[in-house]
Amino acid sequence: MEKAVIIGAGISGKLAARVLSDHFQEVIILERDSETHGPYPRKGAPQGEHIHALLFAGANGLEELFPGITERFNVSGAVKINSTQDIAWFHHGVWKLRYEGDYTTILQTRPHLEWHIEQYIKSIPNVSIQYIQNVQNFLYNEIENRITGVEIINGSDSIRTINADLIVDASGVRSLSSRWLNKRDVHIPEEKVKIDLSYYTKTLQLPDNQNRDWSIKLVYPTPPFEKIGGGISKVEGNRYLVTFMGYHNEINEKEILKSDNGFIEIAKKLPRLDIYQELKDATALSSTSTFRVPNITWRRFDKVNNIPNGLLMIGDTICRIDPFFGQGMSIAILEALELKKLLVNQKHTNQKMIETFHQQAVKIISPIWNMVITEDFRYPDTIGKKPAGLSIQQWYAKKIFLLSSENKEIYNSFIKVMHLLRPTTTLMHPRIIKSVLKRTFTNNR
């Protein structure tokens, strides 16, 4: 195949470019932002300034797609930690167990991670990134129902077109594809859940403390009464990212933005004062960044009738998940690996490959979506379609969370599910069910 065009140079766009570069003579990424000259935040990724997590499945997949990238992260300042020893995690009113486990996690800023992926992409000869390119429209052959290219406005407001054999839309939740299809009265079934989540993040310098025995500390709210959570994570440059999040607009934005002290005072509203104790003598290194997620949305492109040929969606263009659970980047990586598998084993036409990819993306997203909304619906203000058996799922999940503070085997199983290494059915092992029932009956006496 000759040419592929990718809309959006975010993480999912770069991942798609890496995979397509093995199968197309030329891959062009079109990015509306200007080029960053270092690991710095960019306007088109407002979520990038907040705490990010790369789950185990995501980290493994990233290394498979970009061999050696983990070491690049580490030598350039990312913080490598033991995933169970170096994380202090307060969840549903209890602290998770802490012990020297078998897994490692890399703590770094999102711009740092994305910068290294971009440098790798730029070393691939048949991939190019064109910046300040605003894709306005698709080139469309109505007779064949085929997208044949894109129409672009660049920084000088001149219009040009690029023809391609495949268009990949990685432009995110406000994607061109969704708007274009809606204008043509092509119905996109979607699942939407209103969570009114807001994020506030600042980079800080913490005073030295010999007794600080963690690299990342998370204090989660216990629904439905607590709606504010927070995290503090060491990142490259011996800095700390501090993120507060509130469901259903619980955080007073004016209060948190008025001063550095106003930001730190929010820590007093967390279920524990541990993060406040770390911050009260901290020095702010940045202004406060804000990010809002009114709704999480899953567009079911797998169910769209008469979708044009030659158009593939990936990443947040398909599904924006609740970022509080840190699964977005890993979902994009798993999707890229699925795309790679389909291209390597391609026995069908290009269009059949696209349709199969959209169907396979459902298998990646569905269990994660269900896991996330099970938690989101613990708040009565959350609006959307509730999954079947919600109350039973919530009851069982809470038991698993509580047992993760005292039972190492169950916590290990929970970690593997949370990090997308094992299916959720892992937590239905007879031994785990027995522990859940034993805890329930013991506590009810």
C-alpha positions in Angstrom: 0.0 0.0 0.0 1.3 3.4 -0.8 0.1 6.3 1.5 -1.5 6.6 4.9 -2.5 9.9 6.5 -3.0 10.2 10.3 -5.0 13.1 11.7 -3.5 14.1 15.1 0.1 13.6 16.5 -1.0 12.7 20.0 0.0 9.4 21.5 -2.6 7.3 19.5 -1.6 9.0 16.3 2.1 8.3 16.9 1.3 4.7 17.8 -0.7 4.3 14.6 2.2 5.8 12.6 4.7 3.3 14.1 2.5 0.4 13.1 1.6 1.7 9.6 5.2 2.5 8.8 5.8 -1.3 8.3 3.1 -1.6 5.7 2.8 1.7 3.8 5.4 3.3 1.6 4.6 6.7 3.1 2.9 7.8 6.4 2.1 11.4 7.0 0.9 12.7 10.4 -1.0 16.0 10.3 -0.9 18.0 13.6 -2.6 21.2 14.3 -0.2 22.2 17.1 3.2 23.7 16.4 6.3 21.6 17.0 7.6 21.3 20.6 11.3 21.5 21.0 11.6 19.5 24.1 9.4 17.6 26.6 7.0 20.5 27.1 3.2 20.6 27.3 1.3 21.5 24.1 -2.0 23.3 23.6 -3.7 20.4 21.9 -3.2 18.1 24.8 -4.5 20.0 27.9 -4.7 16.8 29.8 -0.9 16.4 29.4 0.1 18.5 32.4 -1.6 16.3 34.9 -0.5 13.0 36.6 -0.4 10.2 34.1 0.0 6.4 34.5 1.3 3.8 32.0 -0.2 0.5 33.1 1.8 -2.7 32.9 0.1 -3.8 29.7 0.7 -0.4 28.2 4.4 -0.3 29.2 5.0 -3.8 27.8 3.2 -2.8 24.5 5.1 0.4 24.2 8.4 -1.4 24.5 7.3 -3.9 21.9 6.4 -1.1 19.4 9.5 1.0 20.3 12.3 -1.3 21.4 14.6 0.4 23.9 12.2 3.3 24.8 11.9 2.2 28.4 15.6 2.7 28.8 15.4 6.1 27.1 12.8 7.1 29.7 15.0 5.9 32.5 18.3 7.5 31.4 16.6 10.9 30.8 15.3 11.2 34.4 12.1 9.1 34.7 11.6 7.6 38.1 11.6 3.8 38.1 9.8 2.3 41.2 8.6 -1.0 42.6 4.9 -1.0 41.8 3.8 -2.2 45.3 6.6 -1.0 47.6 6.9 2.6 46.4 3.2 3.5 46.0 1.2 4.6 49.0 -2.5 4.2 48.0 -5.5 5.0 50.1 -8.6 3.5 48.5 -12.1 3.1 49.8 -11.0 4.0 53.3 -8.0 1.6 53.6 -4.3 1.7 52.6 -3.3 -0.9 50.1 -0.7 -3.5 51.1 2.9 -2.4 50.5 5.6 -5.0 49.8 8.5 -5.6 47.4 6.6 -7.1 44.4 7.6 -8.4 40.9 6.6 -5.3 38.9 8.1 -1.9 38.2 6.4 1.3 37.1 7.9 4.4 35.5 6.9 7.8 36.8 7.2 10.6 34.4 5.3 13.6 33.0 3.1 13.0 29.9 5.2 15.5 27.8 8.4 13.5 28.7 6.8 10.3 27.5 5.3 11.8 24.4 8.6 13.6 23.5 10.5 10.3 23.5 7.9 8.6 21.4 8.1 11.5 18.9 11.9 11.3 18.7 11.5 7.6 17.8 8.9 8.4 15.2 11.1 11.0 13.6 13.8 8.4 13.1 11.6 6.2 10.9 12.4 7.2 7.3 9.0 6.8 5.7 7.1 8.8 8.5 6.8 12.5 8.5 5.0 14.9 10.9 3.6 18.1 9.4 2.8 20.7 12.1 0.2 23.6 12.1 -2.0 21.6 9.8 -5.7 21.9 10.4 -7.7 19.2 8.7 -10.9 20.8 7.6 -12.6 18.1 5.5 -12.4 14.7 3.8 -12.0 14.1 0.1 -15.0 11.8 -0.6 -16.0 9.7 -3.6 -19.7 9.4 -3.2 -20.2 6.7 -5.8 -17.7 4.4 -4.1 -18.6 5.6 -0.6 -14.8 6.1 0.0 -12.7 8.6 1.8 -9.8 9.3 -0.6 -7.9 12.0 1.2 -8.0 15.2 3.3 -8.4 18.9 2.8 -6.0 21.0 5.0 -5.6 24.6 6.0 -2.0 25.3 7.2 -0.5 28.2 9.2 -0.6 30.6 6.2 -4.4 29.9 5.7 -3.7 28.3 2.3 -5.8 25.2 1.4 -4.3 22.1 0.0 -5.3 18.4 -0.3 -3.5 15.1 0.2 -4.8 11.9 -1.3 -4.2 8.6 0.6 -5.1 4.9 0.6 -6.0 5.0 4.3 -7.0 7.8 6.6 -6.6 7.3 10.4 -8.5 9.7 12.7 -6.6 10.0 15.9 -7.8 13.6 16.6 -9.7 12.7 19.8 -13.1 13.2 21.3 -14.0 16.2 19.1 -12.9 14.4 16.0 -13.5 15.5 12.4 -14.9 12.0 11.6 -17.8 12.3 14.1 -18.7 15.8 12.9 -18.4 14.9 9.2 -20.5 11.7 9.6 -23.2 13.6 11.7 -23.5 16.2 8.9 -24.1 13.5 6.5 -26.8 12.0 8.8 -24.7 8.9 9.4 -25.8 7.8 12.9 -23.0 6.9 15.4 -24.4 5.0 18.3 -22.6 6.1 21.5 -22.5 5.5 25.2 -22.2 8.6 27.3 -21.9 9.0 31.0 -21.9 12.4 32.7 -19.3 12.6 35.5 -18.4 16.4 35.6 -14.8 15.6 36.5 -12.3 18.4 37.0 -8.5 18.2 37.4 -6.2 20.8 38.9 -2.4 20.2 38.8 0.7 22.0 39.9 4.4 21.1 39.8 6.1 21.6 43.1 9.5 21.1 44.8 9.2 19.3 48.1 11.6 19.8 51.0 14.0 17.0 51.7 12.6 14.4 54.0 14.6 11.3 55.0 11.4 9.6 56.1 9.6 9.9 52.8 9.2 6.2 51.9 7.1 6.5 48.7 7.5 7.9 45.2 3.8 8.3 44.5 1.0 8.7 47.0 -2.7 8.5 46.0 -5.7 9.4 48.2 -8.9 8.4 46.6 -12.4 9.5 47.7 -14.9 7.0 49.1 -18.2 7.4 47.2 -20.8 8.6 47.5 -20.0 11.0 50.4 -16.4 12.0 49.3 -15.9 13.5 45.9 -12.4 14.9 46.0 -9.2 12.9 45.5 -5.6 13.7 45.0 -2.2 12.3 44.0 1.4 13.4 44.4 4.0 11.8 42.1 7.7 12.2 41.8 8.7 12.9 38.1 11.9 13.7 36.2 14.0 16.6 37.5 13.4 15.8 41.1 10.0 17.5 40.9 6.6 16.4 42.1 3.3 16.6 40.2 0.3 17.2 42.5 -3.1 16.6 41.0 -6.5 17.2 42.7 -9.6 15.9 41.1 -13.3 16.3 41.9 -16.3 14.6 40.6 -19.5 16.5 39.8 -17.8 19.9 40.1 -17.1 19.4 43.7 -13.9 21.6 43.7 -14.4 25.4 44.0 -12.3 26.5 41.0 -12.0 30.2 42.1 -10.7 29.0 45.5 -8.0 26.6 44.0 -6.8 29.1 41.3 -6.6 32.2 43.4 -3.1 31.5 44.8 -0.5 28.8 45.4 -1.8 28.6 49.0 -5.4 28.2 47.7 -4.2 25.2 45.7 -2.5 23.6 48.7 -5.5 24.2 51.0 -7.6 21.9 48.9 -5.5 19.0 50.2 -7.2 19.6 53.6 -10.4 18.4 51.9 -9.0 15.0 51.0 -10.1 11.9 53.1 -6.6 11.9 54.6 -4.2 14.8 55.5 -1.1 12.9 54.2 -0.8 14.9 51.0 -1.4 18.2 52.9 1.5 17.4 55.3 3.8 17.0 52.3 2.6 20.2 50.6 2.5 22.7 53.4 6.2 23.5 53.1 6.4 22.9 49.3 7.5 25.5 46.7 5.4 26.0 43.6 7.3 25.6 40.3 4.3 26.2 38.0 0.9 27.8 37.7 -2.2 25.6 38.2 -3.3 23.7 35.1 -7.0 22.8 34.7 -8.7 20.0 32.7 -12.4 19.1 32.6 -14.1 15.9 31.6 -17.9 16.6 31.6 -18.7 13.2 30.0 -16.9 10.0 29.1 -17.9 8.8 25.7 -17.7 5.6 23.7 -18.6 6.0 20.1 -19.6 2.6 18.6 -18.0 2.9 15.2 -18.3 -0.9 15.0 -22.1 -0.4 14.8 -22.2 2.4 12.2 -24.0 1.4 9.0 -22.5 2.6 5.7 -19.3 4.0 7.2 -17.1 5.2 4.4 -14.3 3.0 3.1 -10.8 4.0 3.9 -11.4 5.6 7.3 -10.2 4.1 10.6 -10.7 5.5 14.1 -8.3 5.0 17.0 -7.7 6.2 20.6 -10.0 8.9 22.1 -11.7 9.3 18.7 -13.4 6.0 19.7 -13.5 6.2 23.4 -12.6 8.8 26.1 -12.5 6.9 29.4 -12.5 8.4 32.9 -8.9 9.6 33.2 -8.9 9.1 37.0 -8.2 5.4 36.4 -5.1 6.1 34.2 -6.1 3.7 31.4 -6.3 5.9 28.4 -2.8 5.6 27.1 -2.7 1.9 27.7 -6.0 1.4 25.7 -4.4 3.3 22.8 -1.3 1.0 23.0 -3.4 -2.1 23.0 -5.4 -0.8 20.0 -2.1 -0.2 18.1 -1.0 -3.7 18.9 -4.3 -5.0 17.5 -3.8 -3.0 14.4 -0.3 -4.3 14.0 -1.6 -7.9 14.3 -4.3 -7.3 11.7 -1.8 -5.8 9.2 0.7 -8.6 9.7 -1.9 -11.3 9.2 -3.9 -9.4 6.6 -5.9 -11.8 4.5 -8.7 -9.4 3.6 -9.1 -6.1 1.7 -8.1 -2.9 3.4 -11.7 -2.2 4.2 -12.3 -5.6 5.8 -9.2 -4.9 8.0 -10.7 -1.6 9.1 -14.0 -3.1 10.0 -12.3 -5.9 11.9 -10.2 -3.4 13.8 -13.3 -1.5 15.0 -14.8 -4.8 16.1 -11.6 -5.8 18.0 -11.4 -2.4 19.6 -14.7 -3.2 21.3 -13.1 -6.3 22.9 -10.3 -4.0 24.3 -12.6 -1.2 25.5 -15.7 -3.1 26.8 -14.3 -4.7 30.0 -12.4 -1.4 30.9 -15.5 0.7 30.2 -17.6 -1.5 32.4 -15.0 -1.5 35.2 -14.8 2.3 35.1 -18.5 3.1 35.0 -19.1 0.6 37.9 -17.1 3.0 40.0 -18.5 6.2 38.4 -22.0 5.2 39.2 -21.3 5.1 42.9 -22.2 8.8 42.7 -26.0 9.4 42.4 -25.3 12.5 40.3 -23.7 10.4 37.5 -26.0 10.2 34.5 -26.0 7.5 31.8 -26.9 4.0 31.0 -26.1 1.7 34.0 -24.6 -1.7 33.3 -26.6 -4.8 34.2 -26.1 -6.1 37.7 -24.5 -2.8 38.8 -25.2 -3.1 42.6 -23.7 -6.7 42.7 -20.6 -5.6 40.8 -20.2 -2.6 43.1 -20.6 -4.7 46.2 -18.1 -7.3 45.0 -15.5 -4.7 43.8 -15.6 -3.0 47.1 -14.9 -6.3 48.9 -11.9 -6.7 46.6 -10.7 -3.2 47.3 -10.9 -3.8 51.1 -9.2 -7.2 50.9 -6.4 -5.6 48.9 -5.3 -4.0 52.2 -4.8 -7.3 53.9 -4.6 -10.2 51.5 -1.5 -10.2 49.3 -2.8 -12.8 46.8 -6.0 -10.9 46.2 -4.0 -7.6 45.8 -1.7 -9.2 43.3 -4.7 -10.5 41.3 -6.3 -7.0 41.5 -3.1 -5.3 40.3 -3.0 -7.7 37.2 -6.6 -6.9 36.3 -6.2 -3.1 37.0 -3.0 -3.1 34.8 -4.9 -4.9 32.0 -2.7 -8.0 32.2 -5.5 -10.3 33.2 -9.3 -10.3 32.5 -11.7 -9.2 35.2 -12.9 -12.8 35.5 -9.5 -13.4 37.3 -11.1 -11.8 40.4 -13.9 -14.5 40.3 -11.4 -17.4 41.1 -13.0 -19.7 43.7 -10.3 -18.8 46.3 -11.0 -15.1 45.9 -14.8 -15.7 46.1 -14.3 -17.7 49.2 -12.2 -14.8 50.8 -14.9 -12.3 49.9 -17.6 -14.4 51.4 -15.6 -15.1 54.5 -14.9 -11.4 55.0 -18.5 -10.6 54.5 -19.9 -13.1 57.0 -17.1 -12.4 59.6 -17.9 -8.7 59.5 -21.6 -9.2 59.6 -21.5 -11.1 62.9 
